[in-house]
Amino acid sequence: MPNIDPSTNIAIPALPDEIAGLGEIALNLWWTWNPHGKNLFKQINPYLWKESGHNPIALLKSLSEGEIRELARTETFMREYRYVYARFKEYMQDSTVHHEEEPLPIAYFCAEYGLHHSVPIYSGGLGFLAGDILKEASDMGLPMVGVGFMYPEGYVRQVIGSDGWQNGANETIEKDVAPIERVLDKDGNQLIVQVPFIDPPVFTAVWKINVGRVTLYLLDTDIDRNDPWDRQISSHLYTPDMNQRLRQEIVLGIGGYRVLELLGIEYSILHLNEGHPAFALFERVRSAVENEGMPLEEAIAHVKATSIFTTHTPLQAATDVYGFDMMSHYFGDYWKRLGMDKERFMGFGVNPDKPTEGFNMTVFGLKMCNHRNAVSRKHRDVTQKIWKNVFDTDGPSQVPIDYVTNGVHLPTWLGDELTSELDRTLGEGWLDLQHDPDIWLRLDELEDRTIWDLHYTYKVRMVNFIRERVRRKWADEGIDPVIAMAEGVMLDPDVLTIGFARRMTAYKRPDLILHDLERLEKIVNNFAHPLQIIFAGKAHPADMEGKKILQRIFKTAQDPRFRGRIAFVEDYGEAVAKYLVRGVDVWLNTPLIPMEACGTSGMKASINGTIHCSTLDGWWPEGYNGKNGWAFGGDISSDEADAAALYETIENRIVPLFYELDDHNTPSGWIELMKEAMKSVSPNFSARRMMREYMEKFYLPISKECGQTKEKSSS
Ligand SMILES: *Cc1c(COP(=O)(O)O)cnc(C)c1O
């Protein structure tokens, strides 16, 4: 009795009619940002729910037929089920656009998406941003589809050896328990698409993920039709082999475009997140020329006018550049089809600063899209400077690159209990007004005690989570006790806690706080007012410097001088991030200015009342208002000066404020800071505010222009 959408062949166990909708809910990530959805699955069996890694498909598969039948006879469960299913249906069937105006359909392309840990197709910040964009587009009812990659062995699980050296273990995605569905062709087989006009031919299978009302299509080259080398095109994120990387980007951009065309998905606006999928622009031109008979120049002008390019890099060196020979190897026939010669074709990717270097994907995006944005105000200034020569302008400030500062999807990143508190304090329906700073002023009505108790609950939960992980390693792998200590068994929820969790890479300076170990030792071991620090984060497998920094941190955590108050939590990912951003007291960020394009983890912390402490880089110059956190260090970063400034901030401001209790035994000064962080960051750095800006700056103006063009041609 298979009773889920026939377009899928994921084997969810047969469910009785009374609870048939459970399969539908399990196959839509909507539940991941709805407390009721999460509770529904938890209620089935809290223990199995935890064991499944919060994966409803794995959970349902672990139940026996009898247990499933029993579920349909349990009245408390059925009541909850009916309620959640009705809300889900209502959400899915709501066709209103939650905005004053409606844009034309948008196709969003990105190389990675961070949606939930049951779909490990992300590596870091870029992926979470893309995931939050799809979720918010769904909530707002925007007509959007996503295109990305399925990485069968994409996720690198971090395993740290006893010497503190990071060893990666590739994790294979378990396709039969992930909330992904095969997209089928008319014969009922999985849709397989040939990447057009690329020689030698490459084929890609198509999957989809339901992200609320938005569909994300994923390409997968790991199929029999391809030879072994081609099968691996999509296996790893950002493969360091440049030839293979070029093939990845061809499949993502050109193959992805083709998939939407074959599925008959209509859209007018193309949004490229970073340079990786930019080849979609060429395919758009080709399609207009060959399929619609548009003259080449008109096609180029049309593509430019209707495409958006978002850049996330603050350094020219961080962009993908492919040698002209390598490009010619794949695109030899392609530019002829476009009606271009080689020079014109390559010219779209030539960086005027390094004209012989090759085809630069960011330069290409900037040249082929008339709508361009950086991801924070500061990053806009940097971007205008570094790409000045791509544009014929008088000075950097004239460079036509706008900015939309990133934001985070509140329903995903806010704790559930905090969300319930907000329902009571801000009033039902607040999510639809979340971008309005005024509604957040109502937070003043929230009792200090309530906020503090809630925060303490999250802190205890985080500490328990970390200890439980170590307990398992201790029990299963028999790790050295010193390692167990370094991984956090001695953490204490009553102690002021700083969290630092992000990619372990040199420019983020994860070890800045370890600059002067003697000074740090005094701060950490202050008898009455101690401090503990929790680190987490992965180094890129090829980043030796990052691995060395991580090792230094891990060794410091083992140092008895710090008495177990420094911990390194293994395998930072979406699940660990959620515990940490809610559970620590201070979220530390130490990037070398101006290397952080935006940063979003500090936003996730602030909306939960965890106080951000950062150098003035990325989003923080826009976010910091003098009373919602701390800013330290100079405009031009020096490790020496910045470390000293950080210690001063901790010693003179953070520690005293945290431990200063009022008559009710609560740190009221600290709680004021928490409230101010939530009030100022939630409305302004939410994905809702971000998407409203994408609407106002790009989606709506493009839609209007398209409308006008149509009117003109028909009159
Ligand atoms: C939010 C997030 C990031 C990005 O955070 P940054 O502040 O940009 O470093 C990376 N990894 C995970 C798991 C996240 O949740």
The ligand as an SDF file (V2000), in Angstrom:
LIG
                    3D

 15 15  0  0  0  0  0  0  0  0999 V2000
   25.7190   29.6800    9.6710 C   0  0  0  0  0  0  0  0  0  0  0  0
   26.7040   28.6130    9.4590 C   0  0  0  0  0  0  0  0  0  0  0  0
   27.9170   28.8660    8.8110 C   0  0  0  0  0  0  0  0  0  0  0  0
   28.3080   30.2300    8.3310 C   0  0  0  0  0  0  0  0  0  0  0  0
   28.7200   31.0290    9.4070 O   0  0  0  0  0  0  0  0  0  0  0  0
   29.8210   32.1540    9.2830 P   0  0  0  0  0  0  0  0  0  0  0  0
   29.4920   33.1240   10.3340 O   0  0  0  0  0  0  0  0  0  0  0  0
   29.6690   32.7460    7.9140 O   0  0  0  0  0  0  0  0  0  0  0  0
   31.1350   31.5130    9.4640 O   0  0  0  0  0  0  0  0  0  0  0  0
   28.8110   27.8240    8.6380 C   0  0  0  0  0  0  0  0  0  0  0  0
   28.5260   26.5850    9.0830 N   0  0  0  0  0  0  0  0  0  0  0  0
   27.3840   26.3190    9.7220 C   0  0  0  0  0  0  0  0  0  0  0  0
   27.1480   24.9320   10.1990 C   0  0  0  0  0  0  0  0  0  0  0  0
   26.4330   27.3110    9.9240 C   0  0  0  0  0  0  0  0  0  0  0  0
   25.2830   27.0110   10.5440 O   0  0  0  0  0  0  0  0  0  0  0  0
  1  2  1  0
  2  3  1  0
  2 14  2  0
  3  4  1  0
  3 10  2  0
  4  5  1  0
  5  6  1  0
  6  7  2  0
  6  8  1  0
  6  9  1  0
 10 11  1  0
 11 12  2  0
 12 13  1  0
 12 14  1  0
 14 15  1  0
M  END
$$$$
